[in-house]
Amino acid sequence: MATFRFTVGPWNVHEGTETFGPGIRPTIPLEEKLKTFAEIGLDGVQFHDDDAVPDMNNMSEKAIIDYATDLKATLDKYGLFAEFVAPRLWFDARTNDGGFTASRKEDYDFAIWRAKRSIDIAKALGTNKIQLWLAREGTLCAEGKNPVEKIIQLRDAINTILEYDPNVLVLIEPKPNEPIDRSYCGTAGHALGLGAYTVDPGRVGVCIESAHSVLAGLDPANDMAYALALDKLWGVHLNDQNGMKYDQDKTFGVDNLRAAFNQVKVLYENNFGDRGKFECVGLDVKAMRTQPAEDCYRHIQNSKRIFELLLEKATRFDYKLQAECVKTHNFERLEMYVMELLMGV
């Protein structure tokens, strides 16, 4: 049976700030979050570069590494590991029109600097995974960029990352929209196609997020299966999504239980997690704005519990019945079996 290790990011416990309202919960210090993550049974932590080193733009390269080294000691204190580091390019004014696809050279150079520092931080934290959520790599104005030129520029940026450290693995986390209107790398197919034309395609894979697949009108389990078939599924971010609207990051399985079951099932059937501690089930979920401060980790606990309940059902799945139904094309029978399995009949 596959071994599943669960991770979250510090941003998954937040103040409740959103587009239409300010924060309503107090800020929790990072170490307090790490302590609670360990207490509720998580194995590791996902980091943006400035989660790990908050004032990195104003620090020397040595100071950045020293700060990250101290954070590694804190992770060790609570028995946690760092899963990946992701350059958070979309928060800076210099990359508000893209970092790796920036129109101005100085903005592109800043994005590359942050990417290289993310690699330095990752090494200090003990991981070689660099995650790229290409949040603004596209355009708000269709005529504002030459798309062919900018997609090549995006590939060249990934090449620079690969060449900076020969041990780095790049995980592209595709999303079709928001905050950018027209993404240059919106799906797993886009991401893997781009990776195939880098200097080292063997070091470029994907992280599939449930909600992002739904936003693209795709099935998350099939996206995961596509990447698994090509040996490129190096991470998952599980959550849920109520339709093709803004990115909601809802608790895993609360809106689409059958879709959630099939995500767990495809991971279970293909032994996801067996390659070691860095092959993780990420829970990229956010607390409801209404959630009280004293119970602001509940969404994480619920997501993990739903995964575990669905995993138990996946282990009981009747493959003999499935084969019989497939042989006779009796998919109504198979579908009802799945529904009864999920409903505990």
ABEGO torsion letter per residue (X at the ends): XBBBBBBBBAAABBAGBBAABBBABBBBBAAAAAAAAAAAGBABBBBBAAAABAAAAABBAAAAAAAAAAAAAAAAAAGBBBABBBBBAAABAAAAAEAAABABAAAAAAAAAAAAAAAAAAAAAGBABBBBBBAABEBABAAABBAAAAAAAAAAAAAAAAAABAABBBBBBBBABOABABBABABAAAAAAAAAABABAAABBBBBBAAAAAAAGBBAAAAAAAAAAAGABABBBBBBBBEBBBBAGBBBGAABAAAAAAAAAAAAAAGBGAAEAABBBBBBBBBBAABBAAAAAAAAAAAAAAAAAAAAAAAABBAAAAAAAAAAGBAAAAAAAAAAAAAGX
